[in-house]
């Protein structure tokens, strides 16, 4: 990893569908080389009905963006 990114850093997406957008890192996946960014790459996941959750429902999840597609913004 050429750049040192950590949770809380402000970054800009430099490649991919979200190119040009910026946000703050919420969570890092160091082994998978991905970062979850606030407001970017959020999807809705539908849950099946189970005994624990009899209603089923929807849950929002962050999709990680590869670290090579991120650039740390200046101070």
CHARMM internal coordinates of N, CA and C (Angstrom, degrees):
IC EDIT
DIST 1 N 1 CA 1.4499
DIST 1 CA 1 C 1.5216
ANGL 1 N 1 CA 1 C 108.48
DIST 1 C 2 N 1.3128
ANGL 1 CA 1 C 2 N 116.34
DIHE 1 N 1 CA 1 C 2 N 114.28
DIST 2 N 2 CA 1.4572
ANGL 1 C 2 N 2 CA 120.95
DIHE 1 CA 1 C 2 N 2 CA -175.71
DIST 2 CA 2 C 1.5237
ANGL 2 N 2 CA 2 C 112.43
DIHE 1 C 2 N 2 CA 2 C -70.87
DIST 2 C 3 N 1.3173
ANGL 2 CA 2 C 3 N 117.10
DIHE 2 N 2 CA 2 C 3 N -36.51
DIST 3 N 3 CA 1.4542
ANGL 2 C 3 N 3 CA 119.88
DIHE 2 CA 2 C 3 N 3 CA -178.75
DIST 3 CA 3 C 1.5250
ANGL 3 N 3 CA 3 C 110.13
DIHE 2 C 3 N 3 CA 3 C -109.26
DIST 3 C 4 N 1.2981
ANGL 3 CA 3 C 4 N 115.85
DIHE 3 N 3 CA 3 C 4 N 148.26
DIST 4 N 4 CA 1.4590
ANGL 3 C 4 N 4 CA 120.54
DIHE 3 CA 3 C 4 N 4 CA -178.03
DIST 4 CA 4 C 1.5245
ANGL 4 N 4 CA 4 C 108.56
DIHE 3 C 4 N 4 CA 4 C -95.50
DIST 4 C 5 N 1.3310
ANGL 4 CA 4 C 5 N 116.24
DIHE 4 N 4 CA 4 C 5 N 100.42
DIST 5 N 5 CA 1.4544
ANGL 4 C 5 N 5 CA 121.82
DIHE 4 CA 4 C 5 N 5 CA 177.95
DIST 5 CA 5 C 1.5192
ANGL 5 N 5 CA 5 C 109.14
DIHE 4 C 5 N 5 CA 5 C -104.79
DIST 5 C 6 N 1.3260
ANGL 5 CA 5 C 6 N 115.96
DIHE 5 N 5 CA 5 C 6 N 147.14
DIST 6 N 6 CA 1.4574
ANGL 5 C 6 N 6 CA 120.47
DIHE 5 CA 5 C 6 N 6 CA 177.84
DIST 6 CA 6 C 1.5277
ANGL 6 N 6 CA 6 C 108.79
DIHE 5 C 6 N 6 CA 6 C -147.02
DIST 6 C 7 N 1.3009
ANGL 6 CA 6 C 7 N 116.48
DIHE 6 N 6 CA 6 C 7 N 167.80
DIST 7 N 7 CA 1.4542
ANGL 6 C 7 N 7 CA 122.28
DIHE 6 CA 6 C 7 N 7 CA 179.50
DIST 7 CA 7 C 1.5246
ANGL 7 N 7 CA 7 C 109.84
DIHE 6 C 7 N 7 CA 7 C -59.27
DIST 7 C 8 N 1.3283
ANGL 7 CA 7 C 8 N 115.78
DIHE 7 N 7 CA 7 C 8 N 133.25
DIST 8 N 8 CA 1.4549
ANGL 7 C 8 N 8 CA 121.16
DIHE 7 CA 7 C 8 N 8 CA 179.85
DIST 8 CA 8 C 1.5158
ANGL 8 N 8 CA 8 C 114.23
DIHE 7 C 8 N 8 CA 8 C 99.56
DIST 8 C 9 N 1.3334
ANGL 8 CA 8 C 9 N 118.23
DIHE 8 N 8 CA 8 C 9 N -14.06
DIST 9 N 9 CA 1.4690
ANGL 8 C 9 N 9 CA 121.38
DIHE 8 CA 8 C 9 N 9 CA 178.69
DIST 9 CA 9 C 1.5233
ANGL 9 N 9 CA 9 C 110.37
DIHE 8 C 9 N 9 CA 9 C -72.19
DIST 9 C 10 N 1.3274
ANGL 9 CA 9 C 10 N 116.67
DIHE 9 N 9 CA 9 C 10 N 146.70
DIST 10 N 10 CA 1.4522
ANGL 9 C 10 N 10 CA 122.22
DIHE 9 CA 9 C 10 N 10 CA 175.21
DIST 10 CA 10 C 1.5284
ANGL 10 N 10 CA 10 C 107.66
DIHE 9 C 10 N 10 CA 10 C -92.04
DIST 10 C 11 N 1.3352
ANGL 10 CA 10 C 11 N 115.80
DIHE 10 N 10 CA 10 C 11 N 125.73
DIST 11 N 11 CA 1.4619
ANGL 10 C 11 N 11 CA 120.92
DIHE 10 CA 10 C 11 N 11 CA -176.08
DIST 11 CA 11 C 1.5222
ANGL 11 N 11 CA 11 C 110.47
DIHE 10 C 11 N 11 CA 11 C -129.02
DIST 11 C 12 N 1.3341
ANGL 11 CA 11 C 12 N 114.81
DIHE 11 N 11 CA 11 C 12 N 163.72
DIST 12 N 12 CA 1.4598
ANGL 11 C 12 N 12 CA 122.81
DIHE 11 CA 11 C 12 N 12 CA 177.08
DIST 12 CA 12 C 1.5203
ANGL 12 N 12 CA 12 C 108.03
DIHE 11 C 12 N 12 CA 12 C -124.44
DIST 12 C 13 N 1.3373
ANGL 12 CA 12 C 13 N 116.98
DIHE 12 N 12 CA 12 C 13 N 137.96
DIST 13 N 13 CA 1.4614
ANGL 12 C 13 N 13 CA 121.99
DIHE 12 CA 12 C 13 N 13 CA 178.13
DIST 13 CA 13 C 1.5158
ANGL 13 N 13 CA 13 C 107.82
DIHE 12 C 13 N 13 CA 13 C -82.45
DIST 13 C 14 N 1.3387
ANGL 13 CA 13 C 14 N 116.47
DIHE 13 N 13 CA 13 C 14 N 126.02
DIST 14 N 14 CA 1.4618
ANGL 13 C 14 N 14 CA 120.93
DIHE 13 CA 13 C 14 N 14 CA -176.11
DIST 14 CA 14 C 1.5261
ANGL 14 N 14 CA 14 C 113.41
DIHE 13 C 14 N 14 CA 14 C -107.72
DIST 14 C 15 N 1.3438
ANGL 14 CA 14 C 15 N 117.77
DIHE 14 N 14 CA 14 C 15 N -5.11
DIST 15 N 15 CA 1.4623
ANGL 14 C 15 N 15 CA 120.44
DIHE 14 CA 14 C 15 N 15 CA 179.70
DIST 15 CA 15 C 1.5190
ANGL 15 N 15 CA 15 C 109.53
DIHE 14 C 15 N 15 CA 15 C -153.62
DIST 15 C 16 N 1.3241
ANGL 15 CA 15 C 16 N 115.31
DIHE 15 N 15 CA 15 C 16 N 153.86
DIST 16 N 16 CA 1.4563
ANGL 15 C 16 N 16 CA 120.26
DIHE 15 CA 15 C 16 N 16 CA 176.79
DIST 16 CA 16 C 1.5156
ANGL 16 N 16 CA 16 C 112.59
DIHE 15 C 16 N 16 CA 16 C 101.33
DIST 16 C 17 N 1.3323
ANGL 16 CA 16 C 17 N 115.59
DIHE 16 N 16 CA 16 C 17 N -170.94
DIST 17 N 17 CA 1.4632
ANGL 16 C 17 N 17 CA 121.87
DIHE 16 CA 16 C 17 N 17 CA -176.09
DIST 17 CA 17 C 1.5244
ANGL 17 N 17 CA 17 C 112.76
DIHE 16 C 17 N 17 CA 17 C -65.61
DIST 17 C 18 N 1.3105
ANGL 17 CA 17 C 18 N 117.76
DIHE 17 N 17 CA 17 C 18 N -27.00
DIST 18 N 18 CA 1.4626
ANGL 17 C 18 N 18 CA 122.32
DIHE 17 CA 17 C 18 N 18 CA -178.23
DIST 18 CA 18 C 1.5247
ANGL 18 N 18 CA 18 C 112.96
DIHE 17 C 18 N 18 CA 18 C -99.57
DIST 18 C 19 N 1.3210
ANGL 18 CA 18 C 19 N 117.05
DIHE 18 N 18 CA 18 C 19 N 23.52
DIST 19 N 19 CA 1.4636
ANGL 18 C 19 N 19 CA 122.04
DIHE 18 CA 18 C 19 N 19 CA -176.98
DIST 19 CA 19 C 1.5256
ANGL 19 N 19 CA 19 C 111.23
DIHE 18 C 19 N 19 CA 19 C -56.41
DIST 19 C 20 N 1.3425
ANGL 19 CA 19 C 20 N 115.85
DIHE 19 N 19 CA 19 C 20 N 133.23
DIST 20 N 20 CA 1.4479
ANGL 19 C 20 N 20 CA 121.86
DIHE 19 CA 19 C 20 N 20 CA 177.98
DIST 20 CA 20 C 1.5153
ANGL 20 N 20 CA 20 C 114.50
DIHE 19 C 20 N 20 CA 20 C 95.05
DIST 20 C 21 N 1.3228
ANGL 20 CA 20 C 21 N 117.99
DIHE 20 N 20 CA 20 C 21 N -16.50
DIST 21 N 21 CA 1.4582
ANGL 20 C 21 N 21 CA 120.88
DIHE 20 CA 20 C 21 N 21 CA 179.80
DIST 21 CA 21 C 1.5228
ANGL 21 N 21 CA 21 C 109.79
DIHE 20 C 21 N 21 CA 21 C -81.16
DIST 21 C 22 N 1.3210
ANGL 21 CA 21 C 22 N 116.09
DIHE 21 N 21 CA 21 C 22 N 153.02
DIST 22 N 22 CA 1.4538
ANGL 21 C 22 N 22 CA 119.89
DIHE 21 CA 21 C 22 N 22 CA 178.57
DIST 22 CA 22 C 1.5198
ANGL 22 N 22 CA 22 C 109.67
DIHE 21 C 22 N 22 CA 22 C -134.11
DIST 22 C 23 N 1.3158
ANGL 22 CA 22 C 23 N 115.77
DIHE 22 N 22 CA 22 C 23 N 158.18
DIST 23 N 23 CA 1.4493
ANGL 22 C 23 N 23 CA 121.50
DIHE 22 CA 22 C 23 N 23 CA -179.50
DIST 23 CA 23 C 1.5078
ANGL 23 N 23 CA 23 C 110.81
DIHE 22 C 23 N 23 CA 23 C -174.93
DIST 23 C 24 N 1.3274
ANGL 23 CA 23 C 24 N 115.57
DIHE 23 N 23 CA 23 C 24 N -176.83
DIST 24 N 24 CA 1.4553
ANGL 23 C 24 N 24 CA 122.43
DIHE 23 CA 23 C 24 N 24 CA -177.90
DIST 24 CA 24 C 1.5268
ANGL 24 N 24 CA 24 C 109.49
DIHE 23 C 24 N 24 CA 24 C -102.62
DIST 24 C 25 N 1.3224
ANGL 24 CA 24 C 25 N 117.15
DIHE 24 N 24 CA 24 C 25 N 141.53
DIST 25 N 25 CA 1.4557
ANGL 24 C 25 N 25 CA 121.94
DIHE 24 CA 24 C 25 N 25 CA 179.36
DIST 25 CA 25 C 1.5231
ANGL 25 N 25 CA 25 C 109.30
DIHE 24 C 25 N 25 CA 25 C -73.38
DIST 25 C 26 N 1.3380
ANGL 25 CA 25 C 26 N 115.62
DIHE 25 N 25 CA 25 C 26 N 125.06
DIST 26 N 26 CA 1.4561
ANGL 25 C 26 N 26 CA 121.89
DIHE 25 CA 25 C 26 N 26 CA -179.98
DIST 26 CA 26 C 1.5243
ANGL 26 N 26 CA 26 C 110.53
DIHE 25 C 26 N 26 CA 26 C -93.23
DIST 26 C 27 N 1.3480
ANGL 26 CA 26 C 27 N 115.81
DIHE 26 N 26 CA 26 C 27 N -41.47
DIST 27 N 27 CA 1.4589
ANGL 26 C 27 N 27 CA 121.15
DIHE 26 CA 26 C 27 N 27 CA -175.55
DIST 27 CA 27 C 1.5140
ANGL 27 N 27 CA 27 C 109.47
DIHE 26 C 27 N 27 CA 27 C -148.76
DIST 27 C 28 N 1.3223
ANGL 27 CA 27 C 28 N 116.29
DIHE 27 N 27 CA 27 C 28 N 144.34
DIST 28 N 28 CA 1.4640
ANGL 27 C 28 N 28 CA 121.71
DIHE 27 CA 27 C 28 N 28 CA 178.40
DIST 28 CA 28 C 1.5243
ANGL 28 N 28 CA 28 C 109.96
DIHE 27 C 28 N 28 CA 28 C -114.71
DIST 28 C 29 N 1.3373
ANGL 28 CA 28 C 29 N 116.10
DIHE 28 N 28 CA 28 C 29 N 140.65
DIST 29 N 29 CA 1.4568
ANGL 28 C 29 N 29 CA 122.92
DIHE 28 CA 28 C 29 N 29 CA 171.46
DIST 29 CA 29 C 1.5253
ANGL 29 N 29 CA 29 C 106.10
DIHE 28 C 29 N 29 CA 29 C -116.89
DIST 29 C 30 N 1.3303
ANGL 29 CA 29 C 30 N 116.39
DIHE 29 N 29 CA 29 C 30 N 92.71
DIST 30 N 30 CA 1.4588
ANGL 29 C 30 N 30 CA 121.55
DIHE 29 CA 29 C 30 N 30 CA -173.19
DIST 30 CA 30 C 1.5242
ANGL 30 N 30 CA 30 C 111.38
DIHE 29 C 30 N 30 CA 30 C -67.34
DIST 30 C 31 N 1.3284
ANGL 30 CA 30 C 31 N 117.36
DIHE 30 N 30 CA 30 C 31 N -41.61
DIST 31 N 31 CA 1.4675
ANGL 30 C 31 N 31 CA 120.11
DIHE 30 CA 30 C 31 N 31 CA -179.15
DIST 31 CA 31 C 1.5222
ANGL 31 N 31 CA 31 C 111.87
DIHE 30 C 31 N 31 CA 31 C -67.46
DIST 31 C 32 N 1.3240
ANGL 31 CA 31 C 32 N 117.48
DIHE 31 N 31 CA 31 C 32 N -36.35
DIST 32 N 32 CA 1.4572
ANGL 31 C 32 N 32 CA 121.85
DIHE 31 CA 31 C 32 N 32 CA -179.92
DIST 32 CA 32 C 1.5112
ANGL 32 N 32 CA 32 C 113.29
DIHE 31 C 32 N 32 CA 32 C -88.64
DIST 32 C 33 N 1.3412
ANGL 32 CA 32 C 33 N 118.30
DIHE 32 N 32 CA 32 C 33 N -3.02
DIST 33 N 33 CA 1.4644
ANGL 32 C 33 N 33 CA 124.24
DIHE 32 CA 32 C 33 N 33 CA -179.69
DIST 33 CA 33 C 1.5319
ANGL 33 N 33 CA 33 C 111.84
DIHE 32 C 33 N 33 CA 33 C 57.04
DIST 33 C 34 N 1.3414
ANGL 33 CA 33 C 34 N 116.30
DIHE 33 N 33 CA 33 C 34 N 45.76
DIST 34 N 34 CA 1.4556
ANGL 33 C 34 N 34 CA 121.75
DIHE 33 CA 33 C 34 N 34 CA -179.31
DIST 34 CA 34 C 1.5176
ANGL 34 N 34 CA 34 C 110.45
DIHE 33 C 34 N 34 CA 34 C -134.05
DIST 34 C 35 N 1.3377
ANGL 34 CA 34 C 35 N 115.71
DIHE 34 N 34 CA 34 C 35 N 156.32
DIST 35 N 35 CA 1.4578
ANGL 34 C 35 N 35 CA 122.22
DIHE 34 CA 34 C 35 N 35 CA 177.00
DIST 35 CA 35 C 1.5203
ANGL 35 N 35 CA 35 C 108.96
DIHE 34 C 35 N 35 CA 35 C -133.19
DIST 35 C 36 N 1.3324
ANGL 35 CA 35 C 36 N 116.50
DIHE 35 N 35 CA 35 C 36 N 140.41
DIST 36 N 36 CA 1.4572
ANGL 35 C 36 N 36 CA 121.95
DIHE 35 CA 35 C 36 N 36 CA 174.92
DIST 36 CA 36 C 1.5179
ANGL 36 N 36 CA 36 C 107.46
DIHE 35 C 36 N 36 CA 36 C -96.45
DIST 36 C 37 N 1.3353
ANGL 36 CA 36 C 37 N 116.31
DIHE 36 N 36 CA 36 C 37 N 124.74
DIST 37 N 37 CA 1.4607
ANGL 36 C 37 N 37 CA 122.00
DIHE 36 CA 36 C 37 N 37 CA -175.71
DIST 37 CA 37 C 1.5176
ANGL 37 N 37 CA 37 C 109.42
DIHE 36 C 37 N 37 CA 37 C -111.18
DIST 37 C 38 N 1.3163
ANGL 37 CA 37 C 38 N 114.68
DIHE 37 N 37 CA 37 C 38 N 139.00
DIST 38 N 38 CA 1.4582
ANGL 37 C 38 N 38 CA 122.72
DIHE 37 CA 37 C 38 N 38 CA -177.75
DIST 38 CA 38 C 1.5331
ANGL 38 N 38 CA 38 C 110.87
DIHE 37 C 38 N 38 CA 38 C -60.07
DIST 38 C 39 N 1.3323
ANGL 38 CA 38 C 39 N 116.68
DIHE 38 N 38 CA 38 C 39 N 118.29
DIST 39 N 39 CA 1.4532
ANGL 38 C 39 N 39 CA 121.98
DIHE 38 CA 38 C 39 N 39 CA 176.35
DIST 39 CA 39 C 1.5176
ANGL 39 N 39 CA 39 C 115.78
DIHE 38 C 39 N 39 CA 39 C 82.75
DIST 39 C 40 N 1.3149
ANGL 39 CA 39 C 40 N 119.18
DIHE 39 N 39 CA 39 C 40 N -3.93
DIST 40 N 40 CA 1.4586
ANGL 39 C 40 N 40 CA 122.48
DIHE 39 CA 39 C 40 N 40 CA -179.22
DIST 40 CA 40 C 1.5280
ANGL 40 N 40 CA 40 C 108.70
DIHE 39 C 40 N 40 CA 40 C -119.68
DIST 40 C 41 N 1.3242
ANGL 40 CA 40 C 41 N 116.64
DIHE 40 N 40 CA 40 C 41 N 132.16
DIST 41 N 41 CA 1.4582
ANGL 40 C 41 N 41 CA 120.67
DIHE 40 CA 40 C 41 N 41 CA 178.52
DIST 41 CA 41 C 1.5226
ANGL 41 N 41 CA 41 C 113.06
DIHE 40 C 41 N 41 CA 41 C 73.97
DIST 41 C 42 N 1.3353
ANGL 41 CA 41 C 42 N 117.61
DIHE 41 N 41 CA 41 C 42 N 31.98
DIST 42 N 42 CA 1.4620
ANGL 41 C 42 N 42 CA 121.54
DIHE 41 CA 41 C 42 N 42 CA 178.47
DIST 42 CA 42 C 1.5188
ANGL 42 N 42 CA 42 C 107.94
DIHE 41 C 42 N 42 CA 42 C -96.02
DIST 42 C 43 N 1.3179
ANGL 42 CA 42 C 43 N 116.74
DIHE 42 N 42 CA 42 C 43 N 129.62
DIST 43 N 43 CA 1.4576
ANGL 42 C 43 N 43 CA 122.46
DIHE 42 CA 42 C 43 N 43 CA -179.91
DIST 43 CA 43 C 1.5244
ANGL 43 N 43 CA 43 C 109.46
DIHE 42 C 43 N 43 CA 43 C -126.66
DIST 43 C 44 N 1.3227
ANGL 43 CA 43 C 44 N 115.91
DIHE 43 N 43 CA 43 C 44 N 160.43
DIST 44 N 44 CA 1.4627
ANGL 43 C 44 N 44 CA 121.93
DIHE 43 CA 43 C 44 N 44 CA 176.75
DIST 44 CA 44 C 1.5146
ANGL 44 N 44 CA 44 C 108.27
DIHE 43 C 44 N 44 CA 44 C -101.20
DIST 44 C 45 N 1.3146
ANGL 44 CA 44 C 45 N 116.26
DIHE 44 N 44 CA 44 C 45 N 129.41
DIST 45 N 45 CA 1.4565
ANGL 44 C 45 N 45 CA 121.77
DIHE 44 CA 44 C 45 N 45 CA 178.69
DIST 45 CA 45 C 1.5245
ANGL 45 N 45 CA 45 C 108.35
DIHE 44 C 45 N 45 CA 45 C -112.56
DIST 45 C 46 N 1.3012
ANGL 45 CA 45 C 46 N 116.96
DIHE 45 N 45 CA 45 C 46 N 132.15
DIST 46 N 46 CA 1.4543
ANGL 45 C 46 N 46 CA 121.44
DIHE 45 CA 45 C 46 N 46 CA 179.95
DIST 46 CA 46 C 1.5163
ANGL 46 N 46 CA 46 C 110.07
DIHE 45 C 46 N 46 CA 46 C -91.00
DIST 46 C 47 N 1.3362
ANGL 46 CA 46 C 47 N 116.27
DIHE 46 N 46 CA 46 C 47 N 137.56
DIST 47 N 47 CA 1.4509
ANGL 46 C 47 N 47 CA 121.93
DIHE 46 CA 46 C 47 N 47 CA -177.28
DIST 47 CA 47 C 1.5267
ANGL 47 N 47 CA 47 C 110.37
DIHE 46 C 47 N 47 CA 47 C -108.28
DIST 47 C 48 N 1.3288
ANGL 47 CA 47 C 48 N 116.01
DIHE 47 N 47 CA 47 C 48 N 138.61
DIST 48 N 48 CA 1.4559
ANGL 47 C 48 N 48 CA 121.18
DIHE 47 CA 47 C 48 N 48 CA 176.46
DIST 48 CA 48 C 1.5208
ANGL 48 N 48 CA 48 C 110.49
DIHE 47 C 48 N 48 CA 48 C -71.63
DIST 48 C 49 N 1.3190
ANGL 48 CA 48 C 49 N 115.81
DIHE 48 N 48 CA 48 C 49 N 158.51
DIST 49 N 49 CA 1.4590
ANGL 48 C 49 N 49 CA 120.18
DIHE 48 CA 48 C 49 N 49 CA 173.43
DIST 49 CA 49 C 1.5277
ANGL 49 N 49 CA 49 C 108.40
DIHE 48 C 49 N 49 CA 49 C -73.41
DIST 49 C 50 N 1.3278
ANGL 49 CA 49 C 50 N 116.35
DIHE 49 N 49 CA 49 C 50 N 132.02
DIST 50 N 50 CA 1.4624
ANGL 49 C 50 N 50 CA 121.73
DIHE 49 CA 49 C 50 N 50 CA 177.53
DIST 50 CA 50 C 1.5224
ANGL 50 N 50 CA 50 C 108.42
DIHE 49 C 50 N 50 CA 50 C -135.56
DIST 50 C 51 N 1.3269
ANGL 50 CA 50 C 51 N 116.86
DIHE 50 N 50 CA 50 C 51 N 176.72
DIST 51 N 51 CA 1.4643
ANGL 50 C 51 N 51 CA 120.05
DIHE 50 CA 50 C 51 N 51 CA 176.67
DIST 51 CA 51 C 1.5236
ANGL 51 N 51 CA 51 C 110.73
DIHE 50 C 51 N 51 CA 51 C -66.50
DIST 51 C 52 N 1.3065
ANGL 51 CA 51 C 52 N 116.76
DIHE 51 N 51 CA 51 C 52 N -35.94
DIST 52 N 52 CA 1.4653
ANGL 51 C 52 N 52 CA 120.73
DIHE 51 CA 51 C 52 N 52 CA 179.44
DIST 52 CA 52 C 1.5236
ANGL 52 N 52 CA 52 C 110.34
DIHE 51 C 52 N 52 CA 52 C -72.65
DIST 52 C 53 N 1.3250
ANGL 52 CA 52 C 53 N 116.89
DIHE 52 N 52 CA 52 C 53 N -39.40
DIST 53 N 53 CA 1.4615
ANGL 52 C 53 N 53 CA 122.64
DIHE 52 CA 52 C 53 N 53 CA -178.71
DIST 53 CA 53 C 1.5301
ANGL 53 N 53 CA 53 C 108.60
DIHE 52 C 53 N 53 CA 53 C -123.75
DIST 53 C 54 N 1.3445
ANGL 53 CA 53 C 54 N 118.90
DIHE 53 N 53 CA 53 C 54 N 80.13
DIST 54 N 54 CA 1.4707
ANGL 53 C 54 N 54 CA 120.83
DIHE 53 CA 53 C 54 N 54 CA -173.93
DIST 54 CA 54 C 1.5274
ANGL 54 N 54 CA 54 C 114.26
DIHE 53 C 54 N 54 CA 54 C -67.26
DIST 54 C 55 N 1.3188
ANGL 54 CA 54 C 55 N 118.96
DIHE 54 N 54 CA 54 C 55 N -20.65
DIST 55 N 55 CA 1.4521
ANGL 54 C 55 N 55 CA 121.77
DIHE 54 CA 54 C 55 N 55 CA -179.96
DIST 55 CA 55 C 1.5298
ANGL 55 N 55 CA 55 C 112.62
DIHE 54 C 55 N 55 CA 55 C -82.30
DIST 55 C 56 N 1.3234
ANGL 55 CA 55 C 56 N 117.01
DIHE 55 N 55 CA 55 C 56 N -21.88
DIST 56 N 56 CA 1.4544
ANGL 55 C 56 N 56 CA 119.26
DIHE 55 CA 55 C 56 N 56 CA -170.94
DIST 56 CA 56 C 1.5190
ANGL 56 N 56 CA 56 C 107.65
DIHE 55 C 56 N 56 CA 56 C 74.38
DIST 56 C 57 N 1.3114
ANGL 56 CA 56 C 57 N 118.07
DIHE 56 N 56 CA 56 C 57 N -147.57
DIST 57 N 57 CA 1.4585
ANGL 56 C 57 N 57 CA 118.94
DIHE 56 CA 56 C 57 N 57 CA 174.26
DIST 57 CA 57 C 1.5127
ANGL 57 N 57 CA 57 C 113.64
DIHE 56 C 57 N 57 CA 57 C 135.44
DIST 57 C 58 N 1.3500
ANGL 57 CA 57 C 58 N 114.03
DIHE 57 N 57 CA 57 C 58 N -162.28
DIST 58 N 58 CA 1.4554
ANGL 57 C 58 N 58 CA 121.35
DIHE 57 CA 57 C 58 N 58 CA -178.43
DIST 58 CA 58 C 1.5229
ANGL 58 N 58 CA 58 C 109.18
DIHE 57 C 58 N 58 CA 58 C -127.29
DIST 58 C 59 N 1.3279
ANGL 58 CA 58 C 59 N 114.84
DIHE 58 N 58 CA 58 C 59 N 150.48
DIST 59 N 59 CA 1.4573
ANGL 58 C 59 N 59 CA 121.80
DIHE 58 CA 58 C 59 N 59 CA 179.99
DIST 59 CA 59 C 1.5233
ANGL 59 N 59 CA 59 C 107.87
DIHE 58 C 59 N 59 CA 59 C -140.23
DIST 59 C 60 N 1.3344
ANGL 59 CA 59 C 60 N 117.51
DIHE 59 N 59 CA 59 C 60 N 134.85
DIST 60 N 60 CA 1.4613
ANGL 59 C 60 N 60 CA 119.80
DIHE 59 CA 59 C 60 N 60 CA 177.34
DIST 60 CA 60 C 1.5213
ANGL 60 N 60 CA 60 C 109.32
DIHE 59 C 60 N 60 CA 60 C -90.46
DIST 60 C 61 N 1.3213
ANGL 60 CA 60 C 61 N 115.61
DIHE 60 N 60 CA 60 C 61 N 135.47
DIST 61 N 61 CA 1.4548
ANGL 60 C 61 N 61 CA 121.86
DIHE 60 CA 60 C 61 N 61 CA 179.74
DIST 61 CA 61 C 1.5230
ANGL 61 N 61 CA 61 C 109.49
DIHE 60 C 61 N 61 CA 61 C -129.75
DIST 61 C 62 N 1.3348
ANGL 61 CA 61 C 62 N 116.13
DIHE 61 N 61 CA 61 C 62 N 149.51
DIST 62 N 62 CA 1.4624
ANGL 61 C 62 N 62 CA 122.24
DIHE 61 CA 61 C 62 N 62 CA 175.88
DIST 62 CA 62 C 1.5210
ANGL 62 N 62 CA 62 C 109.14
DIHE 61 C 62 N 62 CA 62 C -91.82
DIST 62 C 63 N 1.3185
ANGL 62 CA 62 C 63 N 115.50
DIHE 62 N 62 CA 62 C 63 N 131.04
DIST 63 N 63 CA 1.4567
ANGL 62 C 63 N 63 CA 120.59
DIHE 62 CA 62 C 63 N 63 CA 171.83
DIST 63 CA 63 C 1.5166
ANGL 63 N 63 CA 63 C 107.14
DIHE 62 C 63 N 63 CA 63 C -93.73
DIST 63 C 64 N 1.3017
ANGL 63 CA 63 C 64 N 116.58
DIHE 63 N 63 CA 63 C 64 N 133.00
DIST 64 N 64 CA 1.4574
ANGL 63 C 64 N 64 CA 120.03
DIHE 63 CA 63 C 64 N 64 CA -177.91
DIST 64 CA 64 C 1.5169
ANGL 64 N 64 CA 64 C 112.25
DIHE 63 C 64 N 64 CA 64 C -72.76
DIST 64 C 65 N 1.3122
ANGL 64 CA 64 C 65 N 115.85
DIHE 64 N 64 CA 64 C 65 N 145.07
DIST 65 N 65 CA 1.4642
ANGL 64 C 65 N 65 CA 122.48
DIHE 64 CA 64 C 65 N 65 CA 174.36
DIST 65 CA 65 C 1.5194
ANGL 65 N 65 CA 65 C 107.06
DIHE 64 C 65 N 65 CA 65 C -107.47
DIST 65 C 66 N 1.3228
ANGL 65 CA 65 C 66 N 116.23
DIHE 65 N 65 CA 65 C 66 N 133.39
DIST 66 N 66 CA 1.4569
ANGL 65 C 66 N 66 CA 121.29
DIHE 65 CA 65 C 66 N 66 CA -177.16
DIST 66 CA 66 C 1.5252
ANGL 66 N 66 CA 66 C 110.60
DIHE 65 C 66 N 66 CA 66 C -59.62
DIST 66 C 67 N 1.3210
ANGL 66 CA 66 C 67 N 116.19
DIHE 66 N 66 CA 66 C 67 N 141.09
DIST 67 N 67 CA 1.4653
ANGL 66 C 67 N 67 CA 121.44
DIHE 66 CA 66 C 67 N 67 CA -176.96
DIST 67 CA 67 C 1.5259
ANGL 67 N 67 CA 67 C 112.54
DIHE 66 C 67 N 67 CA 67 C -63.42
DIST 67 C 68 N 1.3397
ANGL 67 CA 67 C 68 N 117.20
DIHE 67 N 67 CA 67 C 68 N -25.92
DIST 68 N 68 CA 1.4668
ANGL 67 C 68 N 68 CA 119.64
DIHE 67 CA 67 C 68 N 68 CA 179.57
DIST 68 CA 68 C 1.5243
ANGL 68 N 68 CA 68 C 111.85
DIHE 67 C 68 N 68 CA 68 C -70.77
DIST 68 C 69 N 1.3369
ANGL 68 CA 68 C 69 N 117.48
DIHE 68 N 68 CA 68 C 69 N -15.32
DIST 69 N 69 CA 1.4585
ANGL 68 C 69 N 69 CA 121.64
DIHE 68 CA 68 C 69 N 69 CA 179.83
DIST 69 CA 69 C 1.5249
ANGL 69 N 69 CA 69 C 112.37
DIHE 68 C 69 N 69 CA 69 C -96.87
DIST 69 C 70 N 1.3298
ANGL 69 CA 69 C 70 N 117.45
DIHE 69 N 69 CA 69 C 70 N 9.51
DIST 70 N 70 CA 1.4665
ANGL 69 C 70 N 70 CA 122.08
DIHE 69 CA 69 C 70 N 70 CA -177.74
DIST 70 CA 70 C 1.5122
ANGL 70 N 70 CA 70 C 111.24
DIHE 69 C 70 N 70 CA 70 C -117.66
DIST 70 C 71 N 1.3365
ANGL 70 CA 70 C 71 N 114.86
DIHE 70 N 70 CA 70 C 71 N 149.59
DIST 71 N 71 CA 1.4481
ANGL 70 C 71 N 71 CA 121.57
DIHE 70 CA 70 C 71 N 71 CA 177.13
DIST 71 CA 71 C 1.5250
ANGL 71 N 71 CA 71 C 107.54
DIHE 70 C 71 N 71 CA 71 C -133.99
DIST 71 C 72 N 1.3175
ANGL 71 CA 71 C 72 N 116.40
DIHE 71 N 71 CA 71 C 72 N 129.39
DIST 72 N 72 CA 1.4583
ANGL 71 C 72 N 72 CA 121.10
DIHE 71 CA 71 C 72 N 72 CA 178.78
DIST 72 CA 72 C 1.5227
ANGL 72 N 72 CA 72 C 109.65
DIHE 71 C 72 N 72 CA 72 C -69.94
DIST 72 C 73 N 1.3498
ANGL 72 CA 72 C 73 N 115.30
DIHE 72 N 72 CA 72 C 73 N 130.37
DIST 73 N 73 CA 1.4506
ANGL 72 C 73 N 73 CA 119.58
DIHE 72 CA 72 C 73 N 73 CA -179.61
DIST 73 CA 73 C 1.5218
ANGL 73 N 73 CA 73 C 109.92
DIHE 72 C 73 N 73 CA 73 C -82.50
DIST 73 C 74 N 1.3175
ANGL 73 CA 73 C 74 N 115.92
DIHE 73 N 73 CA 73 C 74 N 148.95
DIST 74 N 74 CA 1.4596
ANGL 73 C 74 N 74 CA 121.65
DIHE 73 CA 73 C 74 N 74 CA -179.54
DIST 74 CA 74 C 1.5063
ANGL 74 N 74 CA 74 C 112.46
DIHE 73 C 74 N 74 CA 74 C -66.34
DIST 74 C 75 N 1.3343
ANGL 74 CA 74 C 75 N 115.12
DIHE 74 N 74 CA 74 C 75 N 166.72
DIST 75 N 75 CA 1.4649
ANGL 74 C 75 N 75 CA 120.81
DIHE 74 CA 74 C 75 N 75 CA -176.58
DIST 75 CA 75 C 1.5052
ANGL 75 N 75 CA 75 C 111.73
DIHE 74 C 75 N 75 CA 75 C -77.75
END
COOR INIT
IC SEED 1 N 1 CA 1 C
IC BUILD
